[in-house]
Amino acid sequence: MAKQITPDQEIWVMTREGAQLTGYSPEYMEQLARKNFKLPEDDRLINVRKRSGFFYELWLPDVLRYID
């Protein structure tokens, strides 16, 4: 049974964690994060934020919706 995520929970995952959850490669998730980060916020498929240099965090509910 999948854990339910409520909209008020702030759940961010690093790209490597996103890769583990989705089965995609870490390189693919990093590329996906970079491409989405360059888009205007309203146009992003996955909400992304940049952390300390080269690290990205992905909004988990968007990642789960992306793999469906």
N, C-alpha and C positions, 0 to 999 in steps of 0.2 A: 504494500500500500504506500503510495507516494505521500510525502509530507506536504501538508497544505501550507502555502505561503500567503500570509495576509498582506494587503497592500501597505499597511502602516509599518511593516518591518523593513529596515534598511539592510539589505543583504548584498554585499559586494564581494566578488571573488577575483583573485588574481588570474591572469590568463592561463597559467599552468593548472590552477584548480578547475577552471572552466574546461580545459582540455580533458582532465580526468573525468569530469562529470558527463561530458558529451561523447567522449571517444575520439574526438578530433585530435590532431597533433598539436603540440604546444606552439609550433611555428605558424600553423593555420590560425589559431586563436589570436596570436600576436598580430598577424596580418589583418585579421578581421577587426581587432581593436584599433589598430592604426587607421584603417580606412574609415571606420565609423567616427573616430575622434576628429578627423579632418572635415567631416560633414557638419552642417548647422545642426544644432540640437534637435530641432523639429523633424529633421530628415533621417535621423539615425534609426537603424533597425534595433540596435542594442545600445543602451545608455552606457557611456564610457567616461571614466575620469582618469587623468594622468597623475601618477604618484612618483615623486622623487626621481627625476631623470627619465629613464627609459621604461619604467614599469607602468602598466595599465591595470585598472580594475574594471570589471564588467558587472552590470546590474544583473543579478542571478535570475529574477523572473523573466527578463528579456532573453537571456541565454536559453532558458528552458523553453520559451516560446519559439525561439529560433530553430531549435532542433526538432520541433514537432512538424 
